[in-house]
Amino acid sequence: MPHAPQHADAVTHTVTQADAESVTESVTESVSGVAAAELDAALRVGPFHVALRAAISARGLPLQRVQHHLSRHGVKVGVTSLSYWQQGARRPQRPESLRAVRALEEILQLPDESLIRLLAETDGKAAAGQPTGRTYRSFLAASDALEKLFVELECPADDGLHTLGHHERVRIGTCRELLERESQHIVRAHRDGVDRFVAVHHGDPGCVPEGMSVRALENCRTGRIRRHHDTGVLVAEFLFDTRLRAGDTFLFGYAVEDGTAGACREYVRGFGAPGGQYALQVRFDENAVPVRCHRFTRHSPAAPRGGRQELAVGRHRSVHLVEPRVRSGAVGIGWDWE
C-alpha cells in the first residue's frame, strides 16, 4: 500500500504548504481507493472473516470503537470475539452474535445482508456433498417471524418449563413429503402458574402453513394457532387446563399434520438451552425408502455440521437417534433418496 515518506531529507525541492496538503490528499485518496477496492472484492467473494476485516479497516475503526457502537445498538460482543471473527478463528453462531452481524452491516455502512450472505455461503461450502436443508437466511427470516407471532400470543421470554424428556416421531409419506410429526413432552415447571405450551413447526421449503393442522393428543387441548406463509412457520398453543406449581411435572402430547411441501431430506430439532433426553424416530412409507441415512449435529444454524454417523434403515423402514442430555444447538437426521 502507498505510504508517505518518513523523512523530509529525501526531498530536494522546496515544498510549500499547499504542495504538502495536495500530497496528503493524494495519498489519502489512494489509500482509501485501495481499501475500498479490497472491501468490494471481499464482499463479493468472501470469506466472511476477510470481508469483516476489510470493512473494519476501511472505516478506520479500532475494535473498541466497534464494540462501543454495537452496545449502542443493544448488542453485547467482546473485543476478543470481534478479533476472533475477523481472524477466522471463530464464527458468529449464537442468536446474539447473529444480531451483532446485522448491526455490523449498519455500523460499517455495508449493504444489507452482505455479511449474512457470506456466513451462509461459507456454511454451504462446509456442508458440500450433504443435504443442505434450510439456508441461513431462511433461519433468520423465520426467527423474525417467530418473534412477531410470539408477541401476538403474548408469550413470555421464559415459558416456565424445563424439558425432562422429548420424544418425536416423524412420518414420511409416499411422495417423500413430511407427512406428520408427533411430539411427547415431559416437563417440569420452575415457576408457579404455568398453564400452557407453545409449539413451533417450521415446514420444508415450499410448504403451505394454511394447509397444516394440529391436534392435541393427551393431557392438553388446542388453543390459538398462528401461521406465517412466507417462512413456512406455524405456531400453536396447547393448554393444560391446570396451573402448575414450581416443581410440578407434566406429560402431554400433540401432533402437526403437514404434507404440503415437496420431497423432505432431513428433520432437525433445535434447542435453545440444555435439557433432558431427546429421541427422534423417522419412519418412511413403504414406497419411499431412502438409499442411506445419517445423523448429525450443529452448534448453531450458522455452524458447519458435525457428528455425522450413518444410520441403517431396518426392516421396519425407520431410523432413530437418542440424546441422553441435549445441549444448545441442534441434532437431526438426514437422508438421500438417490
Disulfide bonds with the S-S distance in Angstrom:
none
